C-alpha cells in the first residue's frame, strides 16, 4: 500500500494531523478474538464482571479472583487464588504454564480461520482484532525478535498472517492487538496488588528494542487496518516515529488510545518506594472511594484515533470517536467455567449495541476461540443475533452519526435511541410500546416528510405535530424496531455535512 499524500513525519504534530478514516466511524461493529496459550486451560472463577467487582472489592481482591481467563498465567501465580487451586488440582503442581504450548501448537495448526472470518460476516462486523501477543508474552506469529527470556516463544503456524488473509478475503478489515505494557515473563512479574501492577510494566532499553521490533514487524508484515495496543508502552520508545511509520504504511489505519508513556522522574529506587506507598494507600483507602470513581480505565496516550472504555460506555454521546470493548461474557478469553447465563443474550447484545452507536461509538465484542480456533456456540449466539438484526436494520446503523438527541423515553416508558444519516433520522425503539401508535420527537426546526420501517423500507402512516411525529406501527412489528423519518433539509441535514 502506498500513500500519495505528504508522508507523516516522526513528530507528534505530524501524526496528530491524521484524520479519523471514514470507514472506522461507519463500521460500528468489530469482533475481538483472544487466542493464545490461555485458550488451553480456558478457566477463570465465576464472579461478576470486572467493573462490578471493582465497585465492591479492592484491586487486590480482583487480581486474585480475576474473571479474565486470558490472565491465567498471572492469576495461577497468586497463591491461594481460585485459579491456582484449579491449576494444581487439574494439572498438578509440576505443570508449568509453558507446558500448554504443545497442545496449543498441535491444535491451532489445523484451525479454520476462514470460519472465524465467516463468523464476523454473519455478525455484521466490518472489522476484527486478534491478540498477536497478550501479557503472557507468547506470540501468534513467527516473530523475528526472540523473547529475551523465553527465546523463540511463538506459535508453530503463522496464525496472524492466516488470520489477516482470511479476514481480507471475507471483506473484513483485520486489526492486530499487541500488549506493549505487560510481558510477564520478561521481568517475572506477578501482579497481586496496585503496587505490583504499577511496577509490572517493563521499561528497560532491552524491552524498548524488543517491543519496537515486534510492533514494526507487525506493521511491515501484515499492514493491519487497526493497531490496538494494550495497557501502555515503555516511556523511552519513540512512539511518534512508530505512528508515522504506521500511517505511512497504512494511510487509512487507526490506533487506539492505550499507548500512555509514564516517564520515571526519579531514580529507580525512589520510584519503587513511591509506587509501593501509593499502592498501599490505594488498597487500604479503596472502600472510602465513591463507587462512581471505581472504574477500570487505561490511561490515554498522547495521540490516538479513538478511545476504548472497557465493559462500560459513556452516558451521553461523545464528539470524539470511541469504541466500547468487552467480552460476550465476563471474560475476553474462553472460560469453560463460565455458565451460559453469564453470556450476553441476543436481545442484550442488540440493545447494548444500539445504545453505543447512538452515542457515537463502535462496539468491539470479544469471543475466545478454543486452541483449534472454534468458537463455542454460546459465544456465537449474541454475534449471530446481532447479524440477524443488522440484516434487517443495518441502514439505521452503518454510516450513521449521532442525532441531535441520542436517547429518549416515550410517554409510556419505551426507550428510544436515535441515529442520523443525511436528511434522515432513525428512531430505534428498544422494546414494544404499549400501543400501536408512537409519538417521536423531531429535531428543532425540522419537518417530517415521510416515515418508514427500515426493515423492508415499509411506509408508515404518520401524523405530523409541531415538534413531533405520531407513527402507527403494524401489529407484525418486531422489536427493536427502526423507524426512518425523512426530514426536510433543515438543521439536522446540515449538521451531518
C-alpha positions as CSV (number, residue, x, y, z in Angstrom):
1,X,0.0,0.0,0.0
2,X,1.3,3.4,-0.9
3,X,0.4,6.9,0.3
4,X,0.2,9.6,-2.4
5,X,0.0,12.3,0.3
6,X,2.9,14.0,2.0
7,X,4.4,11.4,4.3
8,X,3.8,11.7,8.0
9,X,6.9,12.9,9.9
10,X,8.1,11.3,13.2
11,X,6.8,14.2,15.2
12,X,3.7,14.5,17.5
13,X,2.5,17.4,15.5
14,X,2.6,15.5,12.2
15,X,0.9,12.3,13.4
16,X,-1.6,14.4,15.3
17,X,-2.9,15.6,11.9
18,X,-4.0,12.1,11.0
19,X,-7.8,12.3,10.3
20,X,-10.1,9.6,11.5
21,X,-10.8,7.4,8.5
22,X,-14.4,7.4,7.5
23,X,-14.5,3.6,7.3
24,X,-13.8,3.2,11.0
25,X,-16.5,5.6,12.1
26,X,-19.1,4.0,9.8
27,X,-18.2,0.3,10.6
28,X,-19.8,0.3,14.0
29,X,-19.1,-3.4,14.9
30,X,-16.0,-5.4,15.3
31,X,-15.1,-8.8,16.8
32,X,-12.3,-9.3,19.2
33,X,-10.5,-12.6,19.3
34,X,-8.5,-13.5,22.4
35,X,-6.5,-16.6,21.4
36,X,-3.3,-18.0,22.9
37,X,-1.9,-20.4,25.4
38,X,-4.6,-19.4,27.9
39,X,-7.1,-20.9,25.5
40,X,-5.9,-24.4,26.5
41,X,-6.9,-24.2,30.3
42,X,-9.7,-21.7,29.4
43,X,-10.6,-21.2,33.0
44,X,-11.4,-18.4,35.4
45,X,-13.6,-18.2,38.6
46,X,-17.3,-17.4,38.2
47,X,-17.5,-13.9,39.5
48,X,-19.3,-10.6,38.4
49,X,-17.8,-8.6,35.5
50,X,-14.6,-6.7,36.3
51,X,-16.2,-3.2,36.7
52,X,-18.8,-4.6,39.2
53,X,-16.0,-6.3,41.1
54,X,-14.1,-3.0,41.4
55,X,-17.1,-1.3,42.9
56,X,-17.5,-3.9,45.6
57,X,-13.9,-5.2,46.3
58,X,-10.3,-3.9,46.3
59,X,-8.0,-4.2,43.3
60,X,-6.0,-6.9,45.2
61,X,-9.2,-9.0,45.5
62,X,-9.9,-8.5,41.8
63,X,-6.5,-9.7,40.8
64,X,-6.8,-12.8,43.0
65,X,-10.3,-13.6,41.6
66,X,-9.7,-12.3,38.1
67,X,-12.6,-13.2,35.7
68,X,-10.4,-12.7,32.7
69,X,-9.3,-16.2,31.6
70,X,-6.6,-14.7,29.4
71,X,-4.9,-13.6,32.6
72,X,-4.5,-17.3,33.6
73,X,-0.7,-17.1,34.0
74,X,-0.8,-14.2,36.4
75,X,-3.8,-15.5,38.4
76,X,-2.4,-19.0,38.7
77,X,0.8,-17.5,40.2
78,X,-1.1,-15.9,43.1
79,X,-1.0,-18.3,46.0
80,X,-4.4,-19.2,47.2
81,X,-6.3,-17.9,44.2
82,X,-9.1,-20.0,42.7
83,X,-7.1,-20.3,39.5
84,X,-4.0,-21.5,41.4
85,X,-6.1,-24.1,43.1
86,X,-7.8,-25.2,39.9
87,X,-4.4,-25.5,38.1
88,X,-2.9,-27.6,40.9
89,X,-5.9,-29.9,41.0
90,X,-6.3,-30.2,37.3
91,X,-2.7,-30.4,36.0
92,X,-0.6,-31.0,39.1
93,X,1.8,-28.7,40.9
94,X,4.7,-29.5,38.5
95,X,2.8,-28.5,35.3
96,X,4.1,-25.1,34.1
97,X,2.2,-22.6,32.0
98,X,4.6,-23.2,29.1
99,X,3.5,-26.8,29.1
100,X,0.3,-25.6,27.3
101,X,2.5,-24.8,24.3
102,X,2.4,-28.4,22.9
103,X,-1.4,-28.7,22.9
104,X,-1.9,-25.2,21.6
105,X,0.5,-25.6,18.7
106,X,-0.8,-29.0,17.7
107,X,-4.5,-28.0,17.7
108,X,-4.1,-24.5,16.2
109,X,-2.2,-25.9,13.2
110,X,-5.5,-27.2,11.8
111,X,-7.6,-24.2,12.8
112,X,-10.0,-23.0,10.2
113,X,-9.5,-19.2,10.1
114,X,-12.0,-18.8,7.3
115,X,-14.6,-19.9,9.8
116,X,-13.7,-17.1,12.1
117,X,-14.0,-14.7,9.2
118,X,-17.4,-16.2,8.4
119,X,-18.5,-15.6,12.0
120,X,-17.6,-11.9,11.6
121,X,-19.6,-11.5,8.4
122,X,-22.5,-13.4,9.9
123,X,-22.4,-11.0,12.8
124,X,-22.4,-8.0,10.5
125,X,-19.0,-7.0,11.8
126,X,-16.9,-4.8,9.4
127,X,-13.6,-5.3,11.3
128,X,-11.9,-7.7,13.7
129,X,-9.0,-7.7,16.1
130,X,-6.7,-10.6,17.0
131,X,-4.4,-10.8,20.1
132,X,-0.9,-11.2,18.5
133,X,0.8,-11.2,21.9
134,X,-1.0,-11.0,25.2
135,X,0.6,-10.3,28.6
136,X,2.0,-13.8,28.8
137,X,4.5,-12.9,26.0
138,X,3.5,-15.8,23.7
139,X,3.3,-14.6,20.0
140,X,0.9,-15.9,17.4
141,X,3.3,-15.3,14.5
142,X,7.0,-16.4,13.9
143,X,8.4,-13.2,15.4
144,X,11.9,-12.4,14.2
145,X,12.7,-10.8,17.6
146,X,13.2,-13.6,20.1
147,X,11.9,-13.2,23.6
148,X,14.7,-12.1,25.9
149,X,13.8,-14.7,28.5
150,X,11.9,-17.4,26.5
151,X,13.8,-17.4,23.2
152,X,11.6,-18.5,20.3
153,X,8.3,-18.1,22.1
154,X,5.7,-18.3,19.4
155,X,3.2,-20.5,17.6
156,X,4.2,-23.0,15.1
157,X,1.9,-21.6,12.5
158,X,1.7,-18.0,11.4
159,X,-1.7,-17.5,12.8
160,X,-1.6,-13.7,12.5
161,X,-0.8,-13.9,8.7
162,X,-3.5,-16.5,8.1
163,X,-6.0,-14.5,10.2
164,X,-5.4,-11.3,8.2
165,X,-5.7,-13.2,4.9
166,X,-8.9,-14.9,5.8
167,X,-10.4,-11.6,7.1
168,X,-9.5,-9.7,4.0
169,X,-10.8,-12.5,1.7
170,X,-14.2,-12.1,3.5
171,X,-14.2,-8.3,3.3
172,X,-13.5,-7.8,7.0
173,X,-10.7,-5.4,8.0
174,X,-8.2,-7.1,10.3
175,X,-6.8,-5.3,13.3
176,X,-3.9,-6.5,15.5
177,X,-3.7,-6.3,19.3
178,X,-0.3,-6.1,21.0
179,X,0.4,-6.0,24.7
180,X,3.1,-3.3,24.9
181,X,2.5,-2.6,28.6
182,X,2.9,-6.1,30.1
183,X,5.1,-9.0,29.3
184,X,5.1,-11.1,32.5
185,X,7.9,-13.5,31.7
186,X,10.2,-10.6,30.7
187,X,10.6,-9.4,34.3
188,X,8.9,-12.3,36.2
189,X,6.0,-10.0,37.2
190,X,3.2,-11.4,39.3
191,X,0.5,-8.7,39.7
192,X,-1.3,-9.1,43.0
193,X,-1.7,-5.5,44.3
194,X,-1.8,-2.0,43.0
195,X,1.9,-1.5,43.6
196,X,2.8,-4.7,41.7
197,X,0.7,-3.6,38.8
198,X,2.4,-0.3,38.6
199,X,5.8,-1.9,38.7
200,X,5.0,-4.7,36.2
201,X,5.4,-2.7,33.0
202,X,9.0,-3.3,31.7
203,X,10.9,0.0,30.9
204,X,14.4,-1.2,30.1
205,X,16.2,-0.4,26.9
206,X,16.1,-4.1,26.1
207,X,12.4,-4.1,26.3
208,X,12.0,-1.0,24.2
209,X,14.0,-2.6,21.5
210,X,12.0,-5.8,21.8
211,X,8.6,-4.2,21.7
212,X,9.5,-1.8,18.9
213,X,10.8,-4.7,16.9
214,X,7.5,-6.6,17.3
215,X,5.3,-3.6,16.5
216,X,7.3,-2.6,13.5
217,X,7.3,-6.2,12.2
218,X,3.5,-6.4,12.6
219,X,3.1,-3.2,10.6
220,X,5.5,-4.2,7.8
221,X,4.5,-7.8,7.5
222,X,0.7,-7.6,7.9
223,X,-0.3,-3.9,7.4
224,X,-3.2,-4.1,9.9
225,X,-6.1,-1.7,9.5
226,X,-6.1,-1.3,13.3
227,X,-3.1,-1.1,15.6
228,X,-4.6,-1.9,19.0
229,X,-2.1,-1.6,21.9
230,X,-3.0,-2.6,25.5
231,X,-2.1,-1.1,28.9
232,X,0.7,1.3,28.0
233,X,4.1,1.5,26.2
234,X,7.6,1.9,27.5
235,X,8.4,5.5,28.2
236,X,11.6,5.7,26.3
237,X,10.2,4.5,23.0
238,X,9.8,7.0,20.1
239,X,6.1,6.5,19.6
240,X,5.7,9.4,17.2
241,X,8.1,7.6,14.9
242,X,6.2,4.4,15.2
243,X,2.9,6.1,14.4
244,X,4.4,7.9,11.5
245,X,5.7,4.7,10.1
246,X,2.3,3.0,10.6
247,X,0.3,5.8,8.9
248,X,2.7,6.0,6.0
249,X,2.4,2.2,5.6
250,X,-1.4,2.1,6.2
251,X,-2.8,5.6,5.4
252,X,-6.3,4.6,6.5
253,X,-5.2,2.8,9.6
254,X,-6.2,3.7,13.1
255,X,-4.6,3.4,16.5
256,X,-6.3,3.2,19.9
257,X,-5.6,5.2,23.0
258,X,-3.8,2.7,25.2
259,X,-0.2,4.0,24.4
260,X,0.4,6.0,27.6
261,X,4.1,6.5,28.4
262,X,4.8,7.4,32.0
263,X,8.3,8.8,32.5
264,X,10.3,7.9,35.5
265,X,11.0,11.3,37.1
266,X,13.1,9.9,39.9
267,X,15.7,7.2,40.3
268,X,14.6,3.6,40.2
269,X,15.0,3.1,43.9
270,X,12.9,6.2,44.8
271,X,10.4,5.5,42.1
272,X,9.8,2.0,43.6
273,X,9.4,3.4,47.1
274,X,6.8,5.9,45.8
275,X,4.9,3.2,43.9
276,X,4.8,1.0,46.9
277,X,3.5,3.9,49.1
278,X,0.8,4.9,46.6
279,X,-0.2,1.2,46.1
280,X,-0.5,0.6,49.8
281,X,-2.6,3.8,50.2
282,X,-5.0,2.9,47.3
283,X,-5.6,-0.6,48.6
284,X,-6.3,0.5,52.2
285,X,-8.4,3.5,51.2
286,X,-10.4,1.8,48.4
287,X,-13.5,1.3,50.5
288,X,-13.7,5.1,51.0
289,X,-13.6,5.9,47.3
290,X,-17.0,6.7,45.8
291,X,-18.3,3.9,43.6
292,X,-18.6,6.2,40.7
293,X,-14.8,6.6,40.8
294,X,-14.0,2.9,41.0
295,X,-13.8,2.4,37.2
296,X,-11.3,0.3,35.3
297,X,-9.6,2.7,32.8
298,X,-6.5,2.6,30.7
299,X,-4.5,5.9,30.7
300,X,-4.7,7.6,27.4
301,X,-1.6,8.2,25.3
302,X,-0.5,11.4,23.7
303,X,-2.0,10.5,20.3
304,X,-4.9,8.2,19.3
305,X,-7.7,7.9,16.8
306,X,-10.3,6.5,19.3
307,X,-10.7,5.8,22.9
308,X,-11.5,2.3,24.4
309,X,-13.7,2.1,27.5
310,X,-13.8,-1.4,28.8
311,X,-17.0,-3.1,30.0
312,X,-18.5,0.4,30.1
313,X,-19.8,3.2,27.9
314,X,-20.5,6.9,28.4
315,X,-23.9,8.2,29.5
316,X,-24.1,10.7,26.6
317,X,-23.0,11.0,23.0
318,X,-19.3,12.0,22.6
319,X,-17.8,14.2,19.9
320,X,-14.5,12.2,19.7
321,X,-14.6,8.7,18.4
322,X,-14.8,5.8,20.9
323,X,-15.1,2.1,20.9
324,X,-16.6,0.1,23.8
325,X,-14.8,-3.2,24.2
326,X,-15.9,-6.2,26.2
327,X,-16.3,-10.0,26.0
328,X,-19.6,-11.7,25.4
329,X,-19.3,-12.9,29.0
330,X,-17.2,-11.7,31.9
331,X,-14.0,-12.8,30.2
332,X,-12.4,-12.0,26.8
333,X,-10.7,-15.4,26.5
334,X,-12.7,-18.6,26.6
335,X,-13.8,-19.7,30.1
336,X,-15.2,-23.2,30.3
337,X,-16.2,-22.5,33.9
338,X,-18.5,-19.6,32.9
339,X,-22.2,-20.6,32.8
340,X,-24.3,-19.7,29.8
341,X,-26.3,-17.4,32.0
342,X,-23.2,-15.1,32.1
343,X,-23.1,-14.8,28.3
344,X,-25.0,-11.9,26.7
345,X,-28.3,-12.9,25.2
346,X,-29.0,-11.8,21.7
347,X,-31.5,-9.2,23.0
348,X,-29.0,-7.8,25.4
349,X,-26.3,-7.6,22.8
350,X,-28.6,-5.8,20.3
351,X,-29.8,-3.3,22.9
352,X,-26.3,-2.5,24.1
353,X,-25.0,-2.1,20.5
354,X,-27.8,0.3,19.6
355,X,-27.2,2.4,22.6
356,X,-23.4,2.6,21.8
357,X,-23.9,3.5,18.2
358,X,-26.5,6.2,19.1
359,X,-23.8,7.8,21.3
360,X,-21.2,7.8,18.5
361,X,-19.4,4.7,19.5
362,X,-18.4,1.4,17.9
363,X,-18.7,-2.0,19.7
364,X,-15.7,-4.4,19.8
365,X,-17.3,-7.6,21.1
366,X,-14.9,-10.3,22.3
367,X,-15.0,-14.1,21.9
368,X,-12.4,-16.7,23.0
369,X,-11.7,-19.4,20.4
370,X,-10.5,-22.9,21.6
371,X,-7.0,-23.9,20.7
372,X,-8.3,-25.3,17.4
373,X,-9.9,-22.0,16.5
374,X,-13.5,-23.0,17.1
375,X,-15.8,-20.6,19.0
376,X,-18.3,-22.1,21.5
377,X,-21.9,-21.9,20.3
378,X,-22.9,-20.0,23.4
379,X,-20.4,-17.3,22.5
380,X,-21.5,-17.2,18.9
381,X,-25.2,-16.7,19.7
382,X,-25.1,-13.0,20.6
383,X,-22.9,-12.3,17.5
384,X,-25.4,-14.2,15.2
385,X,-28.3,-12.3,16.8
386,X,-26.6,-9.0,16.0
387,X,-26.1,-10.1,12.4
388,X,-29.7,-11.2,12.0
389,X,-30.9,-7.8,13.4
390,X,-28.4,-5.9,11.2
391,X,-29.5,-7.7,8.1
392,X,-32.9,-6.0,8.6
393,X,-31.9,-2.8,10.3
394,X,-28.4,-2.1,9.1
395,X,-29.4,1.2,7.3
396,X,-30.2,2.7,10.7
397,X,-26.7,1.8,12.0
398,X,-24.0,1.7,9.4
399,X,-22.7,5.0,8.2
400,X,-24.8,7.0,10.7
401,X,-23.9,9.8,13.1
402,X,-25.3,10.6,16.5
403,X,-28.6,12.6,16.1
404,X,-29.1,15.9,18.0
405,X,-30.8,13.8,20.7
406,X,-29.1,10.4,21.3
407,X,-31.7,8.9,23.6
408,X,-35.2,9.5,24.9
409,X,-38.0,7.7,26.7
410,X,-41.5,7.8,25.3
411,X,-44.5,8.7,27.4
412,X,-45.3,5.1,28.0
413,X,-41.7,4.3,29.1
414,X,-40.5,2.8,25.9
415,X,-36.7,3.6,25.5
416,X,-35.7,5.0,22.1
417,X,-32.3,5.7,20.5
418,X,-31.6,8.0,17.6
419,X,-29.1,7.9,14.7
420,X,-28.9,10.2,11.7
421,X,-27.8,10.0,8.1
422,X,-28.0,12.9,5.7
423,X,-31.6,14.2,5.9
424,X,-32.9,11.1,7.7
425,X,-33.2,10.5,11.4
426,X,-33.7,6.9,12.6
427,X,-35.7,6.2,15.8
428,X,-34.9,2.8,17.2
429,X,-37.5,1.5,19.7
430,X,-35.7,-0.9,22.0
431,X,-38.9,-2.7,23.0
432,X,-42.6,-2.8,22.2
433,X,-44.6,0.3,23.1
434,X,-47.9,-0.1,25.0
435,X,-49.9,1.0,21.9
436,X,-49.6,0.7,18.2
437,X,-49.0,4.4,17.8
438,X,-45.9,6.1,19.0
439,X,-45.1,9.8,19.2
440,X,-41.5,10.6,18.3
441,X,-39.7,13.9,19.0
442,X,-38.2,15.7,16.0
443,X,-35.1,17.9,15.9
444,X,-35.8,21.5,16.4
445,X,-36.6,23.3,13.1
446,X,-37.4,20.2,11.1
447,X,-40.5,18.8,9.5
448,X,-41.1,15.2,8.7
449,X,-41.8,14.3,5.1
450,X,-42.3,10.6,5.4
451,X,-41.8,7.7,7.8
452,X,-41.0,4.1,7.1
453,X,-39.8,1.0,8.8
454,X,-36.1,0.3,7.9
455,X,-36.6,-3.4,7.6
456,X,-38.1,-3.7,4.2
457,X,-38.5,0.0,3.7
458,X,-42.2,-0.2,4.6
459,X,-44.1,3.1,4.6
460,X,-45.9,4.0,7.8
461,X,-48.9,6.1,8.5
462,X,-47.9,9.3,10.3
463,X,-49.4,12.5,11.7
464,X,-47.0,15.4,11.9
465,X,-47.1,17.7,15.0
466,X,-45.3,20.9,15.9
467,X,-42.1,19.2,17.1
468,X,-43.0,15.5,16.9
469,X,-44.5,12.9,14.7
470,X,-47.1,10.2,15.6
471,X,-46.4,6.9,13.7
472,X,-48.7,3.9,13.6
473,X,-46.9,0.6,13.7
474,X,-48.3,-2.6,12.2
475,X,-49.1,-5.5,14.6
476,X,-46.4,-7.6,13.0
477,X,-43.6,-5.3,14.0
478,X,-40.6,-7.0,15.7
479,X,-38.5,-5.1,18.3
480,X,-36.1,-3.5,18.5
481,X,-37.6,-1.7,15.5
482,X,-36.0,1.0,13.4
483,X,-38.2,3.8,12.0
484,X,-36.6,6.1,9.4
485,X,-38.1,9.6,9.3
486,X,-37.2,11.6,6.2
487,X,-36.8,15.3,7.1
488,X,-36.8,18.5,5.0
489,X,-33.3,19.8,4.5
490,X,-33.0,21.8,7.7
491,X,-30.8,21.8,10.8
492,X,-30.3,18.0,11.1
493,X,-29.4,17.6,7.5
494,X,-26.9,20.4,7.6
495,X,-25.4,19.1,10.8
496,X,-24.2,15.9,9.1
497,X,-22.2,17.8,6.4
